[in-house]
Amino acid sequence: MRDSGGGGGRRNDTASTGRVGLGRALSAAAFANLLIGGVGIIPALCVRWLLTGFPSVGCGGNFGCHRETPDNALGLIAGAVLGGGFVLGTVLVVDILMPFQEGRPMSPWLGMAALVPAPFLLGQAVGWF
């Protein structure tokens, strides 16, 4: 049985060329980087707490300080380091290695990598956390 689609069995693929392909590439890159930023909220909150809520060493003297660190400091440091490493690794794979492997230009993906901190910054601006 023959294909009566009128295209002769060929597909009109504009995903890699033309305006439609560029729009799809930009929207896919933006969506992927916003999802990575959604995951990146957790390590960003850990880093924010470590920078603002962690007790500073304001002790005078040469032998250190006798102040106690909070009980959750180790978990927050681990969350910041491991979560940040996961986010950076995901950005490396999604924005550099995948387009390189598929032979697509990396410029839309690298340009949209600036959207990774957008979910955290939006949440901060709105006051969600």
N, C-alpha and C positions, 0 to 999 in steps of 0.2 A: 504494500500500500504506500502511495506517495504522499508527501506532505503538500497539502494544498494551501499553505500559508502565504504563498506568493513571494517568499523571500529566497526560495531556492535552497532552503536549509541553512542559510547563513544568518548569523545574528548581528544586529546592528549594535556594536559595543562602543558606547561613547564614554565609558567609565574612566578611560585613561586619556582621552583627548577631548578637546572642545570645552565649551562653557558649562555644559551639563556635568561633565566629568570633573571639572574643577570645583564646582559647587558641591558635588557629592564628596569629593576628597576633603574639602574644607569642613563640611558638616560632620563627616566621620572622625576627622582629627579633633574637632572641637568636642564632640560627644565623648570620645575616648579619654581625652585629657580632663574633662570635667568629672568623669567617673573616677579617674585616678585621684583627682582633687577631693572627691567625696571620701575616699579611703584615707587620704592624707590629713583629714581633719583630726583624727585621733593623735598622731604624733605631733601635729601642730599645737594641739591643746596641751600635750605634755611639755613641749618646749616653752609654751607661754607660761605655764605654771612654774617651771624651773627658773625662768627669767624674772618673774614677778613675785611669786609666792614663796620661793625657796629662801630660807633665812640667810641673809648675807653675813659674812664673817666680819663683824664689826668689832672684834675684840682687840684691845690694845695689849701688847705684850709679845714676847718672843716665843712662848711655848704653846701657842694655839689657843683655842677657845673651848670653854666647857659647856657650850650650848649644845643641846640635843638636836639632831636632825629629825624631821618628821618620819613616821613609820612608812609612809607611802613614797618616800623619795627614791628608793631603789626601784620600785615598780615604775615610777614615772621616768626615771633615767633609762631603764630598759625599754619602756614603751617608745620613748623618743628615739633611741638608737636603732632598735629593731624595726619599728614602724617607718622611720625615716629611710632606713636602708631598703626596706621593701618598696616604698614609694619611688625612690631613686632607681632601683632596679627595674621597676615596672615602666618608668619613663624611658629608661634605656632600651628596653625591649620593644615597647610600643612605638616610640617616636624615632628610633634609629635603626634597630635591627630588623624589624618587620618590613618597613618600606625598602630597606636595602636588599633584603632577601627577595622581595617581590618585584624588584626593579622599578619601583615608583620613586618619584622625586621626594626627597626628605624635607624640602623647604616648607610645605604646608604643615607637616607634622611638627617640625621644630618651631615654627611660628606659633602654632596653637599650644605649645608646651607652656606658654605664658599663662594659660588658663588654669593650670594646676592649683595655684593658691586661691583662685577665685571663690570656691565654695567656703573656705575658711574666712576669707576677708568679708564675704557677704554676711556670713553668720555673725561676725564681729560687729559689722556696721549695723545690723538689725537688732543685735542684742540677744541672740539666741543662746550664746554661751560666752 
